[in-house]
Amino acid sequence: MKIKLAVIFGGKSVEHEISVISALQACEYIDRDKYEIIPLYMTKSGEFYTGEQVGNIDRYKDIPSLLKESTRVLLLNEDGRVDMVRYPMKKFGNNVLGSIDVAFPIVHGTNVEDGTLQGYLQTLGLPYVGCDVLSSAVGMNKYVMKTVFKDNDIPVLDCTCYNLADFTDVEKLMDGVEGKFPYPVIVKPINLGSSVGISKASDRAQLEEALNLAFTFSQKVLVEPAIRQLKEINCAVLGNELEAEASECEEPLNAEEILTYEDKYIGGGKSKGGSKGMASLSRAIPANISKERREEIRQMAVKAFKCLGCSGVARIDFMIDRETDRVYLNEINTIPGSLAFYLWEPVGVKYPQLLERMIQLALKRHRDNEKLTFSFETNVLAGVKLGGTKGAKGSKR
């Protein structure tokens, strides 16, 4: 009997469309002899849809029309089994469209990649591929991520964080930035990927523009010094916090100073299943770095992956300051575009193998978690009476 695998994609995120591409691309390479693939599309309002055409990339040119031909479902845990239940339900007939054995979230950005969706799946008791709630949340929050890496002796650029309350006095905020860093600086939304909302400021006027842009996408922003002579290197990691391995390194070859959303996803070519996303970039694989630097970055990538307790595949992006020859970890992408498959093929891991290993890691984590104890026998509720002022713990007389 085939394993029922729900590939979940979409969601309320500025990277919604990239998620559709990444997910339906992956569906082309999952072993259909072993898995029954259930494409599960999540709209920008958080509704789940499935159906015959949900896995057809061409139908996403007209999403309203696609949804009319598809079925909205709710996920329901019933006797330890997660069912897809038709919504709204019909008065007569079977409303259960099928069950799910394991979920494969291929989502990008806020509200989906940041632990929100992972927490929902975990509450359902559904095994899911990729990072857990904590590693997803930490990986998405650039400030917390930097703090954790810095505490574990992984080099990151210094930064400062501002919220909407700080933004009410933008002049004071900019004074604070100028007092901490010389120009140029980079301004980023704290929890977005794909270079959305990121810009470089070389003077106060540009800083104000950059802050306005970043606060459009997030309630918190991060400011850090810009590396004047920058060399970018990316490396992916596969495994879990106990055992992990690094991919080949790549060097994006972009004309702009900051790799933009358009650079990453629009300017490239096509592949089976749609645009290659990040795979379509102009890049050098392997990167133009020494063997010693390659191993340094690969080892640092594995350390960062394990440090956050990641699982599945993540891509870690590094920056080399060519003036000082120092390496800094820039950020981690816990569900990278195209699942970074193009970084694994050079080291002998084909895309179908990569997907299979990710799924098996998810099933192993679920088996391991089932061995843990999450409850114990107690009669504490038998003697509880509400209405007093002692609270749940009571007090001594």
C-alpha positions in Angstrom: 0.0 0.0 0.0 1.3 3.4 -0.9 2.1 6.1 1.7 -0.2 9.0 1.4 1.9 12.1 1.1 0.3 15.5 1.2 2.5 18.2 -0.4 1.4 21.5 1.2 2.2 24.8 -0.5 1.1 28.4 -0.8 -0.1 30.2 2.3 -0.3 33.8 3.5 3.2 34.9 2.5 4.8 37.3 0.0 6.6 34.2 -1.3 3.3 32.4 -2.0 3.9 32.1 -5.7 7.5 30.8 -5.3 6.1 28.1 -2.9 3.7 26.9 -5.7 6.7 26.6 -8.1 8.9 24.8 -5.6 6.2 22.3 -4.5 4.9 21.3 -7.9 8.4 21.0 -9.1 9.1 18.6 -6.3 6.0 16.6 -7.0 7.5 15.7 -10.4 10.4 13.9 -8.7 8.8 12.1 -5.8 8.6 8.3 -6.2 5.0 7.6 -7.3 5.5 3.9 -7.0 6.0 4.4 -3.2 3.8 7.5 -2.5 0.3 8.6 -3.3 0.9 12.3 -3.8 -1.9 14.6 -2.6 -1.3 18.2 -3.6 -2.7 20.5 -0.9 -2.9 24.1 -1.8 -3.2 26.8 0.9 -4.7 30.0 -0.2 -3.5 33.4 1.0 -6.4 33.4 3.4 -5.4 30.1 4.9 -7.9 27.8 3.3 -6.9 24.3 2.1 -7.9 23.0 -1.3 -7.3 19.7 -3.1 -8.4 18.2 -6.4 -7.3 16.8 -9.7 -6.1 20.2 -11.0 -4.4 21.4 -7.8 -1.2 19.8 -9.0 -1.2 21.4 -12.4 1.1 24.4 -12.5 -0.6 25.9 -15.6 -3.9 26.3 -13.7 -2.3 28.8 -11.3 -2.5 31.4 -14.0 -6.2 31.7 -12.9 -6.4 30.8 -9.3 -10.1 31.8 -8.8 -11.1 29.4 -11.6 -8.9 26.7 -10.2 -10.6 26.9 -6.8 -14.0 26.6 -8.3 -13.0 23.2 -9.7 -11.3 22.1 -6.5 -12.6 21.0 -3.1 -12.0 22.9 0.1 -11.0 20.6 3.0 -10.4 20.7 6.7 -7.8 18.5 8.3 -9.3 16.5 11.2 -7.6 14.0 13.6 -9.9 11.0 13.9 -8.7 8.1 16.1 -5.1 8.9 15.4 -5.7 9.3 11.7 -5.6 12.7 9.9 -8.5 12.9 7.4 -9.3 15.5 4.7 -12.9 16.4 5.3 -14.9 18.3 2.7 -16.0 21.8 3.8 -18.8 22.8 3.8 -20.0 19.3 4.3 -22.7 17.7 2.2 -25.9 16.6 4.1 -25.7 13.2 2.4 -22.8 11.0 1.4 -19.2 10.7 2.5 -17.4 13.9 3.3 -14.0 12.3 4.0 -12.0 12.6 0.8 -9.1 10.5 2.2 -6.4 10.4 4.9 -2.8 11.6 5.1 0.1 9.6 6.4 2.8 12.3 6.2 2.9 16.0 5.2 5.6 17.6 3.1 5.4 21.4 3.6 7.1 23.2 0.7 6.3 26.7 1.8 8.4 29.9 2.0 8.2 32.9 4.2 6.1 34.4 7.1 3.1 32.5 8.4 4.1 29.2 6.9 7.9 28.6 7.1 8.3 30.3 10.5 6.9 27.5 12.6 3.2 28.4 12.3 2.3 25.7 9.9 4.7 23.2 11.6 2.9 23.8 14.9 -0.5 23.2 13.3 0.7 19.9 11.8 2.3 18.9 15.1 -0.9 19.6 17.0 -2.7 17.3 14.5 -0.2 14.6 15.3 0.7 14.4 11.6 4.3 13.6 10.7 5.8 16.4 8.6 9.0 16.9 6.6 11.5 19.5 7.5 12.4 21.6 10.6 10.3 21.5 13.7 8.5 24.5 15.3 11.5 25.9 17.2 14.1 25.6 14.5 11.7 27.0 11.9 10.8 30.0 14.1 14.4 30.8 15.0 15.6 30.4 11.4 13.0 32.9 10.2 13.7 35.6 12.8 16.9 37.1 11.6 17.7 38.8 15.0 17.1 35.7 17.1 19.0 33.6 14.6 22.0 35.9 14.8 21.9 35.8 18.6 21.8 32.0 18.8 24.7 31.7 16.2 26.8 34.3 18.0 26.3 32.5 21.3 27.6 29.3 19.6 30.8 31.0 18.2 29.4 31.2 14.6 30.5 34.5 13.1 27.7 36.9 12.1 27.7 40.6 11.4 26.7 42.9 14.3 23.2 44.3 14.0 20.5 46.3 15.8 16.8 45.7 15.8 14.0 48.3 15.8 10.2 48.0 16.1 7.2 50.1 15.2 7.4 52.0 18.4 10.9 53.1 17.5 9.6 54.1 14.0 7.3 56.6 15.4 10.3 58.9 15.9 12.2 58.1 12.7 14.8 60.9 13.2 15.8 59.5 16.6 15.9 56.0 15.1 18.2 57.1 12.3 20.4 59.0 14.8 20.7 55.6 16.6 21.7 53.8 13.4 24.3 56.4 12.5 25.7 56.3 16.1 26.3 52.6 15.8 27.3 51.9 12.2 29.0 53.9 9.4 27.4 54.0 6.0 26.6 52.0 4.0 24.1 49.8 5.9 21.7 47.1 5.0 18.0 47.4 6.2 15.9 44.2 6.4 12.5 43.1 7.5 13.3 40.8 10.4 11.3 37.8 9.2 11.2 37.7 5.4 13.1 35.8 2.7 13.8 36.1 -1.0 15.3 39.5 -0.5 11.8 41.1 -0.1 12.0 44.5 1.5 15.8 44.5 1.8 17.8 47.6 0.6 21.1 49.3 1.0 21.5 52.8 2.4 24.5 55.0 1.8 23.2 58.2 3.4 20.5 59.4 5.7 17.9 60.0 2.9 18.4 56.5 1.6 18.2 55.1 5.2 14.8 56.7 5.7 13.6 55.2 2.4 15.0 51.8 3.4 13.2 51.9 6.8 9.9 52.9 5.2 10.2 49.9 2.8 11.2 47.4 5.4 8.4 48.4 7.8 5.9 47.9 5.0 6.6 44.2 5.3 7.3 43.7 9.0 6.7 45.2 12.4 10.4 44.7 13.2 13.5 45.5 11.1 17.1 44.8 11.4 20.0 47.1 10.4 23.5 45.8 9.9 26.7 47.2 8.3 27.1 46.5 4.6 30.2 44.7 3.3 31.7 46.9 0.7 33.6 44.1 -1.2 31.2 41.2 -0.9 31.5 37.7 -2.1 28.4 35.5 -1.5 28.6 31.7 -1.0 25.7 29.4 -0.3 25.8 25.8 1.0 22.9 23.4 1.8 22.8 20.8 4.6 20.8 17.5 4.7 20.1 15.6 7.9 19.0 16.3 11.5 20.7 17.6 14.6 22.4 14.3 15.2 23.8 13.6 11.8 24.1 16.0 8.8 26.1 16.5 5.7 26.9 19.5 3.5 26.3 20.0 -0.2 28.6 21.6 -2.8 29.1 25.4 -2.4 27.8 27.9 -4.9 28.6 31.5 -5.7 25.7 33.6 -7.1 27.0 35.8 -9.9 24.6 38.7 -9.9 25.1 42.2 -11.3 23.3 44.0 -8.5 24.9 44.7 -5.1 22.0 42.9 -3.3 20.5 39.7 -4.9 17.0 40.8 -5.6 13.7 38.8 -5.8 13.8 39.3 -9.5 17.4 38.0 -9.7 16.4 34.9 -7.8 13.1 33.9 -9.4 12.2 35.9 -12.6 15.4 36.3 -14.6 16.2 32.6 -15.1 15.2 29.7 -17.3 12.7 26.9 -17.1 12.8 23.3 -16.0 10.5 20.3 -15.7 7.6 21.4 -13.5 8.1 25.1 -13.9 10.7 27.7 -13.2 13.8 26.5 -11.5 13.5 29.4 -9.0 16.8 29.7 -7.3 18.2 27.0 -9.6 17.8 29.5 -12.5 20.3 32.0 -11.2 23.6 32.7 -12.9 26.0 31.0 -10.5 29.3 29.2 -10.2 29.0 25.6 -8.9 31.4 24.8 -7.4 32.1 28.2 -6.0 35.3 30.0 -6.9 37.0 29.5 -3.5 39.9 27.5 -2.3 39.6 23.9 -1.0 40.3 25.2 2.5 37.7 27.9 2.4 35.2 25.4 0.9 35.6 23.0 3.8 35.5 25.9 6.3 32.1 27.0 5.0 30.7 23.4 4.7 31.7 22.7 8.3 30.2 26.0 9.5 27.0 25.2 7.6 26.7 21.8 9.3 27.4 23.4 12.7 24.7 26.0 12.2 22.2 23.4 11.0 22.8 21.2 14.1 22.9 24.3 16.4 19.3 25.1 15.5 18.1 21.5 15.6 17.2 21.5 12.0 15.8 18.6 10.0 15.5 17.9 6.3 17.2 20.3 4.0 18.2 23.9 4.7 20.4 26.3 2.8 22.8 28.5 4.7 24.0 31.7 3.0 27.5 33.1 3.8 29.2 36.4 3.1 33.0 36.8 2.5 34.4 40.3 3.2 37.1 40.4 0.6 38.8 43.4 2.3 39.4 41.3 5.5 39.0 37.8 4.1 36.6 37.0 6.9 33.5 34.7 6.5 30.1 35.6 8.1 27.0 33.5 8.2 24.3 35.7 6.7 21.1 33.6 7.2 19.6 30.2 7.1 16.7 29.2 4.9 14.9 26.3 6.5 12.8 25.5 3.4 15.0 26.9 0.5 13.7 27.7 -2.9 13.7 24.5 -5.1 14.8 22.7 -1.9 18.3 23.6 -3.1 18.4 20.4 -5.2 20.9 21.9 -7.6 23.5 22.0 -4.8 23.2 18.2 -4.2 23.5 16.9 -7.7 27.2 17.8 -7.9 27.9 15.6 -4.8 26.0 12.7 -6.2 22.6 13.1 -4.6 19.9 13.2 -7.3 16.6 15.1 -6.7 14.5 12.0 -6.1 17.0 10.7 -3.6 17.0 14.0 -1.8 13.3 14.0 -1.5 13.2 10.4 -0.3 15.8 11.1 2.4 13.8 14.1 3.6 10.6 12.1 3.9 12.4 9.3 5.8 13.9 11.8 8.3 10.3 13.0 9.0 9.0 9.5 9.6 12.0 8.7 11.9 11.4 11.9 13.9 7.7 10.9 14.3 8.7 7.4 15.5 11.2 8.8 18.0 8.6 11.3 19.3 6.1 8.5 19.8 8.5 6.9 22.3 8.4 10.0 24.5 6.1 10.5 27.4 3.8 13.5 27.2 1.3 12.7 30.0 1.1 10.7 33.2 -1.7 9.4 35.4 -3.0 11.9 37.9 -6.1 12.6 39.9 -5.4 16.3 40.3 -8.8 17.3 38.7 -10.8 15.2 41.1 -10.3 17.6 44.0 -10.4 20.9 42.0 -13.1 23.5 43.0 -13.1 26.8 41.1 -14.3 30.2 42.5 -11.6 30.7 45.1 -8.6 33.0 45.1 -5.8 30.3 45.6 -5.3 29.6 41.9 -4.4 26.2 40.5 -1.5 25.6 42.8 -3.4 26.5 46.0 -1.7 27.9 49.0 -0.6 26.8 52.5 -2.8 27.5 55.5 
